[in-house]
Amino acid sequence: MNIFIAGGSGRVAHYVIEDLIAKGNTVVAGCRHPETLKASESLKPVKMDLHATVEDLEKVIAGCDAVYFLAGSRGKDLFQTDSFGAVKLIKAAEKLKINRFIMLSSMFALDPKKWNEPGINTITDYNIAKFFADSWLEKNTTLDWTIVQAELLREEPGSGKIVLNPEHEGPVSIPNIAKVLADVLDMKNTYHKLIMVKDGTTPILEALEQVK
Ligand SMILES: NC(=O)c1ccc[n+]([C@@H]2O[C@H](COP(=O)([O-])OP(=O)(O)OC[C@H]3O[C@@H](n4cnc5c(N)ncnc54)[C@H](OP(=O)(O)O)[C@@H]3O)[C@@H](O)[C@H]2O)c1
């Protein structure tokens, strides 16, 4: 497949791109500063700003078979990038009938009752932004979506083991969340599913195969 990644120069995208290319896919990596990425036969960095119109985003993702939303503003531009940027990219994918859409989001973003829990209670504005983006994808589209939610992303080697849909938040290593994102691409049992992930004890593929 030829796969578009919004936020293609980010920490998570780095590992997702590695995983997707290793599986034989090609990747178009979109961000505002594509010069930070090294182009190759399998990787095409492109300039893309989520402030753009739906029509302009369509031009950037045209020719792709699936779309990942791995972009984010680190709290600096939540409305335009994390929330409405995602909605516009979703709309662009729908217009072009690129049906597979995978969203990286924040754990419990769709469950405001949990937003006072330690570990999450300092990122409410971010959770609100993701609440609207995730809700849009879940309720207002015909896409084959998967939402993968994580809490604290840790820069450490991946254990290859996770727990899905935990009752309480907890960290996940960036290579682990990246492998989840890459693996769900063609797993039909993860279509139309919200999957919360933290580091745990079950091998990633085994955990994902249990998603019903
Ligand atoms: N940090 C956490 O603990 C945590 C937890 C759960 C979920 N998440 C989510 O995971 C996402 C990925 O994490 P990460 O650590 O890989 O993030 P990151 O390293 O900060 O990467 C963010 C990406 O978004 C791009 N971007 C930012 N603003 C943009 C815009 N207006 N238009 C287009 N691209 C834009 C950046 O590239 P340019 O600057 O070149 O545009 C970069 O490629 C986060 O954004 C967040 O939503 C994070």
The ligand as a Tripos MOL2 file, in Angstrom:
@<TRIPOS>MOLECULE
LIG
   48    52     1     0     0
SMALL
NO_CHARGES

@<TRIPOS>ATOM
      1 N1          3.2660   13.0110   24.0780 N.am      1 LIG1
      2 C1          2.4770   12.0670   24.5790 C.2       1 LIG1
      3 O1          2.7490   11.5400   25.6730 O.2       1 LIG1
      4 C2          1.2520   11.6250   23.7990 C.ar      1 LIG1
      5 C3          0.3720   10.7480   24.3740 C.ar      1 LIG1
      6 C4         -0.7220   10.2610   23.6130 C.ar      1 LIG1
      7 C5         -0.9060   10.6950   22.3280 C.ar      1 LIG1
      8 N2         -0.0280   11.5960   21.8030 N.ar      1 LIG1
      9 C6         -0.2550   12.0260   20.4160 C.3       1 LIG1
     10 O2          0.7290   11.4530   19.5990 O.3       1 LIG1
     11 C7          1.1000   12.4070   18.6300 C.3       1 LIG1
     12 C8          2.4550   12.0540   18.0740 C.3       1 LIG1
     13 O3          3.3960   12.1450   19.1240 O.3       1 LIG1
     14 P1          4.8860   12.5030   18.7800 P.3       1 LIG1
     15 O4          5.6510   12.4810   20.0490 O.co2     1 LIG1
     16 O5          5.3320   11.7060   17.5960 O.co2     1 LIG1
     17 O6          4.7130   14.0340   18.3150 O.3       1 LIG1
     18 P2          5.8150   15.0060   17.7350 P.3       1 LIG1
     19 O7          7.1540   14.3700   17.7330 O.co2     1 LIG1
     20 O8          5.6310   16.3230   18.3990 O.co2     1 LIG1
     21 O9          5.3720   15.1450   16.1870 O.3       1 LIG1
     22 C9          4.3030   15.9450   15.8060 C.3       1 LIG1
     23 C10         4.2120   15.9330   14.2970 C.3       1 LIG1
     24 O10         3.1420   16.7820   13.9030 O.3       1 LIG1
     25 C11         3.6060   17.6680   12.8890 C.3       1 LIG1
     26 N3          2.8040   18.8920   12.9460 N.ar      1 LIG1
     27 C12         2.6450   19.7420   13.9790 C.ar      1 LIG1
     28 N4          1.8330   20.7460   13.6310 N.ar      1 LIG1
     29 C13         1.4570   20.5270   12.3410 C.ar      1 LIG1
     30 C14         0.6320   21.2250   11.4220 C.ar      1 LIG1
     31 N5          0.0050   22.3750   11.7220 N.pl3     1 LIG1
     32 N6          0.4630   20.7070   10.1910 N.ar      1 LIG1
     33 C15         1.0870   19.5480    9.8420 C.ar      1 LIG1
     34 N7          1.8840   18.8440   10.6690 N.ar      1 LIG1
     35 C16         2.0730   19.3350   11.9060 C.ar      1 LIG1
     36 C17         5.0800   17.8820   13.2140 C.3       1 LIG1
     37 O11         5.8630   18.2760   12.0950 O.3       1 LIG1
     38 P3          6.1090   19.8100   11.6880 P.3       1 LIG1
     39 O12         6.4480   20.5590   12.9390 O.co2     1 LIG1
     40 O13         7.2330   19.7600   10.6830 O.co2     1 LIG1
     41 O14         4.8390   20.2650   11.0580 O.co2     1 LIG1
     42 C18         5.4680   16.4560   13.5940 C.3       1 LIG1
     43 O15         5.6890   15.6880   12.4300 O.3       1 LIG1
     44 C19         1.0480   13.7080   19.4140 C.3       1 LIG1
     45 O16         0.9390   14.8070   18.5510 O.3       1 LIG1
     46 C20        -0.1600   13.5380   20.2610 C.3       1 LIG1
     47 O17        -1.3260   13.9870   19.5810 O.3       1 LIG1
     48 C21         1.0320   12.0550   22.4950 C.ar      1 LIG1
@<TRIPOS>BOND
     1     1     2 1
     2     2     3 2
     3     2     4 1
     4     4     5 ar
     5     4    48 ar
     6     5     6 ar
     7     6     7 ar
     8     7     8 ar
     9     8     9 1
    10     8    48 ar
    11     9    10 1
    12     9    46 1
    13    10    11 1
    14    11    12 1
    15    11    44 1
    16    12    13 1
    17    13    14 1
    18    14    15 2
    19    14    16 1
    20    14    17 1
    21    17    18 1
    22    18    19 2
    23    18    20 1
    24    18    21 1
    25    21    22 1
    26    22    23 1
    27    23    24 1
    28    23    42 1
    29    24    25 1
    30    25    26 1
    31    25    36 1
    32    26    27 ar
    33    26    35 ar
    34    27    28 ar
    35    28    29 ar
    36    29    30 ar
    37    29    35 ar
    38    30    31 1
    39    30    32 ar
    40    32    33 ar
    41    33    34 ar
    42    34    35 ar
    43    36    37 1
    44    36    42 1
    45    37    38 1
    46    38    39 2
    47    38    40 1
    48    38    41 1
    49    42    43 1
    50    44    45 1
    51    44    46 1
    52    46    47 1
@<TRIPOS>SUBSTRUCTURE
     1 LIG1         1 GROUP 0 **** ****
